Amino acid sequence: MQTPGHAVLNLALLGGVASPALAVPILLGAVLPDVPIAVLYLRERYVRGLSDERIWSESYQRPFWLNLIHGAHSLPLSLLGGIVALALGVAPLAAFFASVFLHALADFPLHVHDAHRHFLPFSQYRFISPISYWDVRYHGRAVALGEALLVLGVSAWLWPRVPGAARAGLAAVTVWYAINYWKSFLR
């Protein structure tokens, strides 16, 4: 799933609108698991000048990056963080870890060969899904369209419930999905 979609869905699912104090931790938890991927890509592309092909086939496959990325998508680690935060009575931290958990859960069925090890540190298992959110060989065009429509619908639901500045964010996410879908599947 694309990172902006995680932010919109998690905000709606975890009640960041009803509880504005939790909106920022929810949004941070929604995007954090993908930050190492963005850092890797930006570093390799713009600092080292590597092609996309080399980034994904070589750099992404290095143990450091895989462990960091897969650890950020670990269901047990995010669940443990949430339990500890609840036990300590720190609601924003619990919301953050709940959002990380939802991010990993949403990604679980949408990755084929790029599947994460969602059960670290207890297992190296990778669920190889029959569908992908991006790879057309595994229904990526249809899955991406479904994701875009879901995010659009949730954004429309959130629109009257969020303040003006957040509406700009929702509009930006909608434009992101339209442009990205066009560039990836229609062009």
NORRA-V794946 format. One record per pair of residues at least 4 apart in sequence whose C-alpha atoms are under 7 Angstrom apart, sorted by the first residue. I is the first residue (numbers start at 1). J is the second residue. Records with the same first field share a line. If there is no record, write none. Layout:
I->J ; J
//
This chain:
1->5 ; 107 ; 110 ; 133
2->6
3->7 ; 31 ; 34
4->8 ; 173
5->9 ; 151
6->10 ; 30 ; 31 ; 103
7->11 ; 27 ; 30 ; 31
8->12 ; 151 ; 155
9->13 ; 151 ; 154
10->14 ; 26 ; 30 ; 99 ; 102
11->15 ; 16 ; 17 ; 23 ; 26 ; 27
12->16 ; 17 ; 158
15->19
16->20 ; 22 ; 23 ; 26
17->23 ; 161 ; 162
19->23
22->26 ; 92 ; 95
23->27
24->28
25->29 ; 92 ; 93 ; 95 ; 96
26->30 ; 95 ; 96 ; 99
27->31
28->32 ; 96
29->96 ; 97 ; 99 ; 100
30->99 ; 100 ; 103
31->35
33->69 ; 72 ; 73 ; 100
34->38
35->39
36->40 ; 69
37->41 ; 69
38->42
39->43
40->44
41->45 ; 55
42->46
43->47 ; 48
44->48 ; 49 ; 50 ; 55
45->49 ; 50 ; 51
50->54 ; 55
51->55
52->56
53->57
54->58 ; 59
55->59 ; 60
56->60
57->61
58->62
60->65 ; 66
61->65 ; 66
62->66
63->67
64->68
65->69
66->70
67->71
68->72
69->73
70->74 ; 116 ; 117 ; 118
71->120
73->104 ; 116 ; 118
74->78 ; 104 ; 117 ; 118 ; 119 ; 120
75->79 ; 101 ; 104 ; 118 ; 119
76->80 ; 119 ; 120
77->81
78->82 ; 97 ; 100 ; 101
79->83 ; 97 ; 101
80->84
81->85 ; 97
82->86 ; 94 ; 97 ; 98
83->87
84->88
85->89 ; 90 ; 91 ; 93 ; 94
86->90 ; 91 ; 94
90->94
91->95
92->96
93->97
94->98
95->99
96->100
97->101
98->102
99->103
100->104
101->105
102->106
103->107
104->108
107->111
109->129
110->129 ; 131 ; 132 ; 133
111->115 ; 128 ; 129 ; 131 ; 132 ; 133
112->128 ; 129 ; 130 ; 131 ; 132
113->128
115->126 ; 127 ; 128
116->126
117->124 ; 125 ; 126
118->126
119->123 ; 124 ; 125
120->124
130->138
131->138 ; 139 ; 140
132->138 ; 139 ; 140 ; 143
133->140 ; 143 ; 144
134->140 ; 141 ; 144
135->139 ; 140
136->140 ; 141
139->143
140->144
141->145 ; 185
142->146
143->147
144->148
145->149
146->150
147->151
148->152 ; 177
149->153
150->154
151->155
152->156 ; 174
153->157
154->158
155->159 ; 170
158->162
159->167
162->166 ; 167
163->167
164->168
165->169
166->170
167->171
168->172
169->173
170->174
171->175
172->176
173->177
174->178
175->179
176->180
177->181
178->182
179->183
180->184
181->185 ; 186
182->186 ; 187
183->187
//
